[in-house]
Every structure is written in structure tokens, then in C-alpha cells.
Amino acid sequence: MSDDCGAETGSPLVRTLRRRTRVGLVSGGLGAYWPQFPGLLERLQESARFVTARFEEMGCEVVDAGFVSDPPESARAAEQLRRADCDLVVTFLTTYLTASMVLPIAQRTHTPVLVIDLQPTEAMDHPNTGTGEWLAYCGQCPLPEVANVFRRSGIPFRSVSGHLHDENAWARIGRWISAAGVRGALRHGRHGLMGHLYPGMLDVSTDMTLVSTQLGGHVEVLEFDDLRVRVAAVTDGESADRVALAREVFTLDGSVDEDDLAWAARVSVGLDRLVADFALDSLAYYYRGLEGEIHERLGAGMILGASLLTARGVPMAGEYELRTSLAMLIADTMGAGGSFTELQALNFHDRVVEMGHDGPAHLAISAKDPLLRGLGVYHGKRGWGVSVEFDVTHGPVTTFGIGQETDGSFVLIASEGEVVPGPLLEIGNTTSRVDFGFDPGEWTDAWSATGIGHHWALCTGHRAKDFRAAADLLGIPFRSVTGPNAL
């Protein structure tokens, strides 16, 4: 999948370009040193240019506020970064400086701040190191000072210490950059909500105002008629082209009815236009309909198009699952896929949890070519047509969702496991066997106790630390299940 800031184009499912992650950078040191130790400032500025280049290599838009040497310069840098509206501000401590040079940046930008100190090499060459050379290694010296002042100021503190070529440090920095990408995607996102709540699913119901106030972005309320008029405008040629794409992307089971496939293709083209016309970054939908009328047929025809869009980076979730479509967007922004999922069964013999869902799925994380299966009935729903069937890529995975507390506050919830091979359902659903390393019944109890709803995203890779970082930048709690008694 794509990195944090870019797009992928090597398949018939061209990734949707997202806004690049905007990272502010200000580097600094104590100005009193410059006249005392000639050449020190230039060396530190070179380190700052190296850091800028690494951020640019990550595909991010870097707003470089320059190198500051005293509080007035820091205040001017803070004003520049405030106007830039960054997703994350990075303060690079190149040597000792006072906390008075860092605090204005955190206070005035109204943006989460990451403090980094990266010395030039792994260790000093002590016999050839004088005071001037040592000061280039002293970026960690003010770190406790900055942390103390942040705590006393009520400002969240986060830091990464290492050296310029320390890939462990850069991996930790990269986690914060990825989290900043999530913050940007949510702050600027437009999230569609089309149709109505699946009757009785009380856990799914989400206050749209809370989405905007806690996560940012805008929830666009849509009617199924917005889709109806666009599907009606699809030409036979456009529908045929979409059928051809479906045959390229999917393996078609013999149960697929050609008329149902053609209808799903027509709805898929209409969905693309709906997403483009409303500039949507995600969509949650459900519509019951009655006796084969057009709205029922539209709801039943969504799975092909929704899956194709999800693979392109525009997540789609059925059953009006707004919080899960947002979780899928977070996961996809991190390059982790994120497929619409719920519990299906427990296998105590193999010690795995079987999970998946009917409806749309993230095709890009399928273990092999996804299958299209024809269904005469969608269990628990009106309508009929074609549905997606696959297993998520085998190996490390993370279940991830957004829970909601008594006071309405959101919480990010995750648990790491592994998708393992074995027998799967063949009923037109996605199904994966996930081993969490302990009894599947105990995992199910612990997972359910977190406050998760009955849907979530199944993501590739072990991503709990990434989701924890995203929760930190978003200012919301994080909860994980690592054992039967751990939350």
C-alpha cells in the first residue's frame, strides 16, 4: 500500500491522491555559543538541512521555519508555523537551548509538537572532541528542561532521541509523521453518511457533531436519491467497461449472474461520480428498501463499487457504520488497509477468532485474487446480487476501531494478532482466521469489554503503536487488548 503522504498507481485500482501531510520544522540552539565556537552554527544548520531532507523523502510538505538562536527568533518562527496550519510541528534540538525558545512554538501554533534531538553520530570521538565539538552532541541536554516546562504548561510532551543516521530513531519519528497524516486526513476529511441506521443497531449510532468536534472534518448527509440520479446517467459503455474491470480484479464464481454483475457495475460508476461530486474521503451507508424497488436495488448493488473505492483509498462501510468508515480511513492513511469486519465464529480447536463481513472489503489486502460470488439473498438485508469473498493477507494484523464512552468521547481501540491459514466460509463474505495468542473466548470477552462496537477494521501489520500515536495527536484515549485481562 501507499506511504503516509503519497499515492500508488501500479494497478487498475489507481489510488486516490490525498492532501500531503504538512510538517512544520524549527531547529535551534543557544545563540551565546556562536561567537564562542566558530563553525558550530554552520555544522548544526547542516544537521537541520539533513532532517528537512528526510522529511521530504517521506513525501511530506515541510514548512521549514529556519534555525532560531534566541526567544525573539523563536516567536517569529512560531508565528510562521501558526499561519501554516501544520498537522505536526517538529522542534529539532541541535544543541542546548533554553525552554523559553521552545515554549512559544508549542503555545502559539495550536498544533501538536514533537521534540527531536539527533546528535551527529552514534558516539563522540573523545580524544578529538573539544567543547565546540561536544556541543554538537548536546541536543539531549535541554530535553528534560523542555519536558518539565511542557508539563507545567499543560502541553502534551512527546520526543525522539537518537542520532542523525539512527534508523530506530527515524522509525519512531516516522510513526509520529504517520499519525500526523491521520490528523490531517481527519481535520480536512469529508465523510459521507447515506441512507439510514440499520434498525436496532444502537452501538452503530453516532452523533455527527461529535465527529467534527473531536476528530475534525465534515460529515456530509446524503440521500440514496443522490446516488440514484447518478446511476441513471451511467451509459451502457461505461457499465461494460466497469464489468471488464471487475473481471480483471476479481475471480468470478460460477454463481455470478450476468445481469446482477452489470447492475453492480452501473452502481459502481454512479458511486464514483457521487464520491467525486461531493469530494468524499469516506462513506458509510445503509438502506433497507422494499419489494425490489429502486432504492433496495441500489443498496444491494453497492458491494462491487464500494470495494473498488475502498481499495483506491476511499473507505466504504455498510450498515451506516460511520465510526468504522473513519477507522478504515485512519488505517488506510497509515498504509494498513483496513477491511470492514465483525465477529463470525470462534474456533477453539485451532485457537482462532474467525472474523469478516458481508459487503464491501479492502481488496488491496486480500491474500489472493478476491472472489465475486452471486447471492440470491443477503442475510439480514433486503436485495440480492454479487458479493465479495476473500481472506486478508496472512501474517501480522491488527483489529482497530473507534469506541465511544458514556460522555460521548471517542477512544481508539486495537489488538494485535496474526491471520493464519485454515478452512474458511464460502458464502460471499470476507473471512479471516486470527490468532491473538490466547484463548479465543477470552480474547472475545476482553475485546468486547473495551467499548468497541460490533464492527471494526482488520488491518495488515502490527499497528498498535501507530494507532496509539494517532490517538495522542488527536487528543483522545487509546485502549488495547494484549491478553485476557489487559485493556
N, C-alpha and C positions, 0 to 999 in steps of 0.2 A: 504494500500500500504506500501512499504518499508520505512525505515527511510532514513536519509541523506546519510549514508555510507554503508549500507548493502544490503541484497537481501532477497527475500521472496520465500518460496518453498512449501506453503501449498495447491497447486492446480496443475492441469495438465499443467498450464502455468508457468513453473519454471522461476523465474526472472533471468535475465542476471546479472552476477556479474560485478559491476563497480569498478574501482580504488577507494580505500578508500580515503576520504578527509584527506589531510595531514595538520595538525595544528602544527605550531611552538609555543612553550611556553617559555617565560623567566620571572622569578619572581625576585623582587628586593626590596631593602631597603637601607637606608643610613648606610654605614659601621661604621660611628662615634658612632652609638648607641650601637654596640655590646659590647664593653668593659664597657660602662656606665651602661648597664642594662642586667645583666646575665640572660639567659633563653629567652630573647626576640627573638633572631635569630632562636632558635630552634622552638619556637611557630610559627613564620612566615613561616618557612620551612614546618612545618606540614600543615599549610593552603595551601601552594603551592602543596603539595602532594595530598591534597583533590581535588584541582582544576584539577590536572592531571587525577585523577581517574574519575572525572565527564566527562571529555572529552573522555576518553577511553570508558566509558559507552555509549556514543553517537555513538560508533563504529568507531571513527576516529583514524587514525595513529598519535600519538603525538610525536613530536620531542622536547624533553624537554632539553633546553639549560642550565638548572640549575638556581641557585639563585645567583644574582650579587649584589655586595656591593659598587662598585666604577666604574668610567668610563672605566678603562682598562679591567675589567672583562666583562663589557657590550660590549665592542668592540669585545672581543673573542667570546662572545655568538652570536653577530651579524654575525660574520664570519661563525660560525657553522650553523646558520639558513640560511644564504645565500647559502651555499653548499647544504642544504637540499631541496631547491626549494619547499617551502611550498605553500599551497593555501591561508593561512591566518596565520599571526603571532599575537599571543596574548601576551601582556605585562601586567603582574599582579603587580599592585602597592600594596604591602602588608603594607607599611607604607610610611612616607615621604621619597622621594629621589629627587635628582636634575634632571632637564630636560636633563642635559648632559649625564645622564645614559640611557635615553630613545631614544634620537635623533639618535645615531648611528644605533640602531636597525632598525628604520624606513628608514634611509638613505641607509644602506648597503645591506639590504635583498632584496630590489626591490620587496617587497610584501606588500599588504595592511595590516595595523596594526590595531588591536582592543585593546584599553586600558581598563582594568577592575580594579576596586577596590572593594573588597568584605571584609568587616570587619567581625570579628568572630561571632558576634551575632547581634540581632536587635538593641540593645542599651547597653551602658556601665552600669555596676553596680557601680554607682558613689561613694557610701560610701567606697567601697573596691577597688577603682581604683586609683593607683598612676601613676606617669609619665611613667614608663615602661609598665604598662598595657594599658594606654591610647594610647601609640604609636602603639599598635597593631590595634587600631581603626582608625588610621590616614591615611589610604590609599587614601582617597579623598583629603587630604591636597595638594598634588602636582598636582592634576588633572588640575586646571586652568593654572598652570605653563606649563605643558606639552602641553595643548591645544594652548596656546599662541605661544609657540615655533614652534609647527607644522604649525600654520597659517603663521607665519613669514617665515617659510621654504618652504611654498607651498606644504605641505604634508596634504592630507585629514585626518581629525581627526574624530574618532568615539569612543564612550566609553559606558560602562555599569557600573553603581554604584549600590551597594546593600550590602547584607551580604551573608556569605557562604551558608546559608540554605534558601535563599530568592528565591522562585520558580519563582517569577515575573522576577527577575534579570536573572535567568537561562533560562527563556523563551526568553528573549531579546538576551542573549548570543547565545542561540540555533538558533535564526533567522540568526545571523551572520555566525554560523557554516554551516547552510543550504546554505546560499549564497556562502560560500567558496566551498561547494560541487559543486555548479553550476559553479563557476570559474574553478575548477579542471576539471569538465566534458567537458567544452568548450575548455580549454587550451590543453587537451590531446585527444579531440574527433576526430573521423574520420567520416566525413559526406558525404554520397553518394549522387550523383546527376546523375540520369539515364534518358536518353531519350532526350526530348527537351521541350522548353517552349510551353504551351498552346497558340496557335496563338492569338495575340491581348491582352493578359493579361499583360499590361505594368507595373502594380503595382507589379506583381509577380517577374519580372526580377530582379535578384540580382547579383552584382559583386562578384565573388568568392574571389577575392583578399581582398575585404573589410571584408569578414567574417574572414579570417585568421588574418588580421591586427588589427581588432577591438575586436574580440571575442576570437581569438586563434584557434588552431586546424587546421585540414587539410580537404579540400574538394576533394573527390575522384570522378573523372569524369568516369562514367560507360556507357557502351553501353547496349542496350537491348539484344544484342547478348551474353553478359556476363551472362545474365540470361538464354537465350535460350539454351546454351550448358549444363547448369546445370539441367534445367528442362528435357532435353532429356535424361539425365543419371539417372533419377529417376526410380526406379523399380516399378512394379505393387504392390508388397508387401508394399513398403514404401508409395505409394499412398493410399492403402487400410487402412493402419494404420492412415494416416492423416484424411481420411474420418471418421474413428472411433472417432478420437479426436474432429473433428468438431461436430459430433453427441452428444458428451459428453458436449461440451462447449455451443453449440447453441441449441435453439429450431428451428426445421426446418419447415418452412411453406410448405403447400401442393404445392406451385408453384415451388419448387426447382426441377430442372431436374437432374436426377442422373448422366448423362454424364457431365453436367456443374459442378456439385459438384466434380466429380472425376478429372476433369481438374483443378479446383481451388485447389484441394488437391495436385496435382502434382506440380503446380506452387508454392504452399506454401513450399513444401520440397525444391524445387530449390532455393527459396528465402532464406531459412535458410542457405543453402550452400553458396550463394552469400554473405550474411552478415558475415558468418564465414571466408570465404576465403579472404575477403577484410577488415576484422576486423572493420566493420562499427558500429557506435553508433547511426546513424540515416540515413534515406534515403528519398529523395524527387524524384518523378518520374512522367513521363507522356509520352505516345506515342500514336499517332493517328492511324497509320496503315491504310491498305486499303483492302477492299473486302474479309475479313476473312482470310488474310494470317497470318503467324505465329506471327509476331510482334503485330498485332492487337489482336490476341487471348491471347498473353502473357499480354498485357496491360489490357485486360478485365478480366483476371483471377487473378489479383493481390489482390483483396479485402480481401479474406479469409486469405491468408498468411500474408498480411500487418497488418491486425487487430490482428492476433495472436502474431506477433512480437512486435507490439505496446504495447500489454498487458504485454509482457515479459520485457519491458523497452527499446526496440529499436524502437523509434517512426518512423512511416511511414506517409508521406503526399503525396497526389496526386497532379495533376496539376502543377508539377515541383516547389512546394512551399517550397523552401529551408528555407526561414526565418521562416515559420510556423513549419517546422520539427524541427528547432532549438528551437523555443518557446516550442514545445511539449517536447523536451529533457530537457529543463530547468524545466518545470512543473513536469515532471516525476521524475527528480532528487530530487525535493522537496517533493515527495510523494503526488503530487496533481493530478496525472493522466495527463490530457491534451488531449482532443479529437479534431480532425480536424473539424473546424466549420466555417460557414458563415451565413449571414442573410438569412432567408427563408420567413418570413412574420411578420407583426405586428398585434396584436390583441388588438384593442382599447377598446373593451368591457371588457376584463379581465385585461387590462393594462399590457400585457406581450409582450416580444420580442420572436418570435419563431426562433430558430437557430439550425443548424446542417449541415450535408453534406452527399452526397453520397460517397461511397468509404470506405477507412479504418477508423477505430474508436478505441478508447481505451476501450477495453472490460472490463477491471478491474473496471471501474467507472460506469458501466451500472446499472440502477435502479433494474433490474431483469435479468434473463437469456436473452442474446441478441438473436435476431431472424435472421435467414438466409432466405431471400426471393429471389425467382427466378425472373429475369427481362429479358424480350425479347429485351429491348433496354435500354441503359444508356443515359439519356437525355444529349444532348450536346457532347456526346463522341461516338466513334465507339465501336462496340462489344456488347456482351450480356453475361449473366451468373448469378452468385449469388452475392447478396449484403447484407450488414449488416444493421439492423434496431434496434434502441433502444433509450431509454431516459436516460440521465445522472441521477445519484442518486439525489433524491430530497433533497433540503436543500441549504445551502450556497454554492455559486460558484463564480468564478472569470473568466472573459474573459481576455485573455492575449495574446499579440502578439508583434512582433518586427516591428517597423516602420522605415522609412528611410527619412532623411531630404534632403534639397536642396544640401548640400555639401557632401552628401553620408553617413553622420554619422548615426548610428543606435540609436534608442530610444526604451526603454521598455515601453509598454502601458498596462494598466489594468483598469478594472472596476468591482466592487463587486455587486452581486445580489443574487437571490435565485431561484432555479428551483422549480416550483410549479406544482401540478397535473393538468390535463385537457386533452382535446382532442388533438390527435397527428396524423400526417400524417402516412399512411400505404403504403409507396411507395418504400420501400427498402432503406430509408435514416435514419440517426440518426436525431432526432428532440427533442429539449427540449424547454420548456416554461420558460423564465427567466424574473423575476420581478426585476427591478432595483430601484423601489421605486418612480418613477415618470413617466410622460407620455412617452410611448414607442417611439413616434415620436421624442420627444425632446432628448431622450437618443440616438437614431439613428443619429441625427444631431450632437450631441456632440461627440459621438464615432467616426464618420466619419471624424470630423474635427481634430482629434488627429494626423493624418498622418498614421493611421493603413492601411494595405492593406485589401482586401476583404475576407481574410482568417485569422483565429486566432485559439488559443487553448481554449477550455472550460474546466476549472479546478475545482476540488472539493475544498471547503473551501474558506473562505475569506483570500486571499493571497496577497493583495496589499502591505502590509508592507514587506512581504517576497521578493516580486519582486523588491520593492524599494531598499532593502538591496543588492540584487544581482546586480542591476544597479550600486549601489555605489561601490561595489568591482570591477566591470568590468570597471568602469570609464566612463559610458555612462549615458545620461539623463534618467529620469523616468517621465512618464506622466500618470495621472489618471483621470477618469470621475466619479465624485461623485454627480453631479447634472447637470441640463441642461446648465449651464454656466461655469462649472468647468472643467479645464484641468489640 
